[in-house]
């Protein structure tokens, strides 16, 4: 069951955070674009399962993904009509629904992985080490969840706290904050997977020193904004890293 859940999870993360373009995100209010996104998720999920001849989990993932995204789009539209953002709650609820569908599909069809191409004995004989593919998928899924999904989560959390834009005083690099956030979450994932959690303290100290020099003295709002964003990014990265490590341990013991 764990192998099936891992493959389904990777398919979802790839479809939602790596292969989904900005055009898809902006156009999902239109039915054809939403169906195209769901179709892409199903394709990568089926590939992750080794093209297993079991339509049940694929159909469940497809229907649940469509329903969840449709509900989110309607909620976002309602929020826009009321001149407010959907916020982190909508993101978290949507992702929780997707994860619940993944777990349900794996519970109902635990043998989907074993029925797929990647678990075939003849292929395992040809490609030594292929039996560890689920561990590789777990690591790849953890990387996406930590680095890319974390960026979306922190952005939604901070959306309601944004400071007024001042183009003349804004000297930051284009996408600089996004790149820094991805790198810090990647470093936390690497440190925890390497069983070196003490390094996170050094990372926090280093970033705190750099951020302190960026914030003008007496600007309390800017200080609080930086602190909240940094702590949110670190908290997300630590939690997803521990979840990845737990999944890897479970797969190795299966």
N, C-alpha and C positions, 0 to 999 in steps of 0.2 A: 504493500500500500504506500509506503514512504516514497518509493521510486516513482510511482504514478503521481503522487501529490507534488513531488519535486518537479517533474516534467511539466505538469499543468501550471504550476506556479511560474516556472521560467517562461512558458508560453505567454502567460498574462503579462509579466513584467516586460518582456520584449515588445509585445504588441502595444502596451499602454505607454511605455516610457522611452523606448528606443526607436521603434519603427513608426510611431504615430507622429506625423508632421504637424507643424503649426497650422498649416492649411486645414488639416483634419480637425484639429482642436477648434479652430474658428468656425468651421462649417458643419459641425455635428448637429447643429439645430435643424439642418436639412436631412431628410430621411435617406437619400442616396449616399450622402457622406457618412452618416452613422452606420448604415449597412456595410459600406466599404470598410470602415474601421473594424467592425465586428468580424467581417470576413477575413481580414488580415490577422486578427487575433486567433481565429480558428485555424488558419493555415499554419501559423508558427506553432500553435499548440499541438496540432496533429503531427507536425514534423518532430517536435520534441518527444512525442510519444512513440516515435519510430513508425509513423503511419499505421498504427494499430488498427486492424479491421473491426473496430468496436465503435459504432456511431453514438452510443449512449452518452459517454462523458463529453464528447465534442458538442452534441446537441444541447446538453445541459449548460455547458459553459457558454455556448452561443446565445441561448435564450436568456440566461441570467445576465449576461454582459449587456445585451441589447436593452433589457428592461431597466437595469441599473443606470446605464448611460442616458436612456431616455428620461428617466425620472430626474436625474441630475440636471439635464438640459432644461427641463421644464421649471425646476426650482431656480436655476440660474436666471432664466427669463423672467420669472416672477420677481426675483431680487432686483434685477435691472429696472423693471417697471416701477419699483418702489425706490429707485435711486440708492441702492445699497449693494454691497458685494456679498456673494454667497459665503465666502470665507473658508476657513480650515475645516469647519464642521461638515460641509458638503463634500470636500475632498476625502476626509476620513471615513464618512459614511459610505461613500461610493467604493472606496478601496476595501472596506470591511465586508461589503456585500460580495465583491469579487473573490475575496479570500474565503468567505464562507462557501461560495459555489465551488471553488477548487477543492476544499476539504470534503464537501458533500459528494462531488463526483468521484474523488479518490476512494471514499468510503463505500459507495455503491458499486464501483467497478475497480476494485483493488488490483485485478490482474491485467489491467490495460497495458502497463509497462511490459509485462512478461509476454504479451501477445504482439508487441511491436518489433520492428526490425532490429533495434539496438540490443535486444535481449536474445536474439536468435543464436543457438549454439554454434552454427557454422560460421557466423560472422565473428563471434567471440573467439573462435579458433583462429580465424584469419588475422584478427586485430588484437593482439595481447594488450591488456590494460583497458579494453573497452568496458569491462565489467565495472570500472570505476567512473564511468560516465555520469551516473547520478550525482556523485560527489562533485564532479566538475560543474554540473548544472546547478547544484546548490551554491557553489562558490560564485558562479556567474550571476545567479539570481540575487545573492547577497550584495554583490558589487553594484548591480543596477538599483536595488532597493536602497542601499546606503547613499550612493553618489547622486543618481539621477532622481529617484523618487523623493529623496530627502530635499532636493532643491525645490521641487514643487510644494512639498509640505511646508517648508520654512517660508517660502514666498507667500503662500496662502495665509499662514499664521500672521505674517508681518504686514499683510495688505492693509489692514485697518489702522496700522500704526505709522504709516509712511509720513515722513517729514515733507513740508512744502518744498517743491522743486525750485532750485535757484540756478538756472543754467550758467550764469556768470561766475558763480562761486564753486560750481561743480567741476573739479579738476580730476576726477577719477577716470580710470581707463574704461573704455567701452567693454561691457561684460566682465569687468574686473572683479566685482563682488561675486558674480556667479562662479567664476573660475576659482577664486579663493575658497568659496564654500565647498565646491566639489573636491578640491585638493585636501582640505582639512578633514572632510568626511572619509575620503579614501585613506588618509594616513591613520585615522582612528580605527578603521576596519583592519588595516594591515597590522597595527599594533596589537589589537585584541586577538586576531587570529594567530599572531606570533606569540601570544601569551605574555605580552609586555605592556600591561595596562599602566605601569608607572610613567611610560612615555607620554601619556595623555596629559599628565600634569605639566610637563615641560611645554607641550604644545599650547595648552591654555595660557601658561605664563608668557610665552613668546608672543602669542597673538594679543594678549591683554596689553603688553607693553607697546606694541605697534599701534593698536587701536587707540590707546590713551593719547599718543602723540597726534593722532588725526583729529580728535575731538577738541574743539575750542574750549578754553577754560570758562567755566560758568554755564555752558550750554547743557543743562540737565536733560532736556528732551533728547538731544542727540546721544548723550551718554547712555541713557536708558534704552534707546532704540538699538544701539550697538550691543549692549549687554544682552538684551532679550534675544536678538538675532543670533548672537554667538552661542548662547546657552541652548537655544532651540536646535541649532545645527548640531552641536555636540551631543545633546540628549538623543536626537534621532539616530545619529551615527552609532552611538554606544548601544542603543537598544537593538538596532538591526544587526549589528556585528555579533552581539550575544545570541540573537535568534539564528543567525547563519551558523555560528559555531555549534549551537545545540542541534541543528539539523544535520550538520556534517558528522557529529558524534553519533547521532541516531542511525545514520546511514552506514557508518563504519561498523556499528554493532549489530546491524540487521542480518 
